[in-house]
């Protein structure tokens, strides 16, 4: 018996996103970190150089489409926890911030391996192309709405 895979649509994308995010948020909760805090901290860590608050806000907003005021509050929370430190007008990650991201990455790696493992490379490539196109189109629609 052959089963037909459901067509990809917005609901399927959302269900996959929230299922995978749920796994990550479970790990983050053990560290007392929110999803948005992790995204902001990752932006600071991967930047390679200290970033201004505006630069970090723009990066996080580009990823999460979140409210800039909320993102600024998140940066303050990370600084209060000494995961980010103000360096003049810029933020840089602390050793504790880098260690936290490394710990979260190590804890989520086995889950990621089980979730993504065994999916054919050509299927991942096709999904990647489709998701990039959906993101591009959704970003364009959002820009149009923001006018």
C-alpha positions in Angstrom: 0.0 0.0 0.0 1.3 3.4 -1.0 0.4 6.5 0.9 0.4 9.9 -0.6 2.3 12.6 1.3 0.2 15.6 2.1 0.9 18.7 0.1 3.0 21.3 1.8 1.0 24.3 2.9 1.0 27.0 5.5 -0.6 24.7 8.1 2.0 21.9 7.5 4.8 24.4 7.8 3.4 25.9 11.0 2.9 22.4 12.6 6.4 21.4 11.7 7.8 24.7 13.0 6.0 24.6 16.3 6.8 20.9 16.9 10.5 21.5 16.5 10.4 24.8 18.4 8.6 22.9 21.2 11.6 20.6 21.6 14.0 23.6 21.6 11.8 25.5 24.1 11.8 22.5 26.4 15.6 22.6 26.5 15.7 26.4 26.8 13.3 26.3 29.8 15.9 24.1 31.7 18.3 27.0 31.3 15.7 29.7 32.2 16.0 31.2 28.7 13.1 32.2 26.3 13.1 31.5 22.6 13.5 35.2 21.8 16.4 35.5 24.2 18.1 32.6 22.5 17.7 34.2 19.1 19.0 37.5 20.3 22.0 35.9 22.1 22.8 33.8 19.0 22.7 37.0 16.8 25.3 38.6 19.2 27.5 35.5 19.3 27.5 34.9 15.6 28.0 38.5 14.6 31.8 38.3 15.0 32.0 41.8 16.4 30.1 43.8 19.0 26.8 45.0 17.7 24.8 48.1 18.5 21.3 47.6 20.0 19.8 48.8 16.7 21.8 46.2 14.8 20.8 43.4 17.1 17.2 44.5 17.1 17.2 44.5 13.3 18.7 41.0 13.1 16.2 39.6 15.6 13.3 41.4 14.0 14.3 40.0 10.6 14.2 36.5 12.1 11.2 36.7 14.3 9.2 39.6 13.0 8.9 40.7 16.6 8.1 44.1 18.1 11.4 46.2 18.4 10.4 47.4 21.9 10.1 43.8 23.0 13.5 42.9 21.4 15.1 45.8 23.3 13.6 44.5 26.5 15.1 41.1 25.7 18.5 42.6 25.2 18.1 44.2 28.6 17.2 40.8 30.1 20.2 39.2 28.6 22.4 42.0 30.0 20.8 41.6 33.4 21.7 37.9 33.4 25.2 38.8 32.3 24.9 36.9 29.0 25.5 40.1 27.1 27.5 43.0 28.2 27.4 46.6 27.1 30.6 47.7 25.5 30.1 51.4 25.0 27.2 51.7 22.5 27.6 48.0 21.5 26.7 44.7 23.0 29.0 41.7 23.1 28.3 38.2 24.4 30.0 37.2 27.6 31.7 33.8 28.2 28.6 32.8 30.1 26.4 33.7 27.1 28.7 31.7 24.7 28.7 28.7 27.2 24.9 28.8 27.4 24.5 28.6 23.6 27.0 25.8 23.5 25.2 23.9 26.2 21.8 24.3 24.5 23.4 23.2 21.2 24.8 20.1 22.8 21.5 19.3 24.5 19.5 19.7 21.3 21.9 17.9 19.0 20.5 14.4 19.7 17.0 15.6 19.2 17.9 17.3 15.9 19.7 14.2 14.7 16.6 12.1 15.3 14.3 14.7 13.8 16.3 15.3 10.6 18.1 11.9 10.4 17.2 9.7 7.5 15.7 12.4 5.3 17.2 12.1 1.8 19.5 14.9 0.8 17.4 15.6 -2.3 14.3 15.9 -0.2 16.1 18.3 2.2 17.3 20.3 -0.8 13.8 20.5 -2.3 12.4 21.6 1.1 15.1 24.2 1.5 14.3 25.7 -1.9 10.6 25.8 -1.2 11.0 27.3 2.3 13.4 29.9 1.0 10.8 30.9 -1.6 8.0 31.0 0.9 10.1 33.2 3.2 11.0 35.5 0.4 7.3 35.9 -0.6 6.1 36.3 3.0 8.7 38.9 3.7 7.6 40.8 0.6 4.0 40.6 1.7 4.9 41.8 5.2 6.8 44.7 3.8 3.9 45.6 1.6 1.5 45.5 4.6 3.9 47.6 6.7 3.9 50.0 3.8 
